[in-house]
Amino acid sequence: MHLRGNLRATERQKEAVELLVAVLTAYGRETTTSQISPITPIGRSVFRALAERKGAFFRPVPFGRDELATLACSSKSAVSAAIRQLTANGFLVVTGPRTAPMAKLQFPQSAVDDFMSREKRKADQARKHGYNGPLWDFGIDEAKSVLDEE
């Protein structure tokens, strides 16, 4: 029984990460004609790796570039570029000394607006095809909270 509860919690955490990465991915796509996110795939991988850390949206969490490079399957220089990109676009705040950096994730309002616009369009399309249920099991704030649970 306890194992089933852990599996459900893990599934909720996976869905929460997917929702939050979807917000990141939607960023910029609603305001440009190219439909290409200004956040690179490596940036999304770094964001995902940090999002999976307990509390990363609520308080700074430690990270190492070597570890992020491994998790993102990329080089340290590409991870450093992704960190700069996430920081420049308002998704990441890095604090602490260079030898022990800390990261706190956040969403600029424009990213939330882009995501909500895209999701509204997807929901409208789904309703045209007879689906009236929610596209996600929870909202952005709840997803952040799910990732802060034990």
Buried (B, 14 or more C-beta within 10 A) or exposed (E): EEEEEEEEEEEBBEBBBEBBBBBBBBBBBBEEEEEEBEBBEBBBBBBBBBBBBEBBBBEBBEBEBEEBBEBBEBEBEBBBBBBEBBEEBBBBEBEEEEEEBBBBBBBEEBBBBBBBBBBEEEBEEBEEEEEEEEEBBBEBEBBBBBBBEE
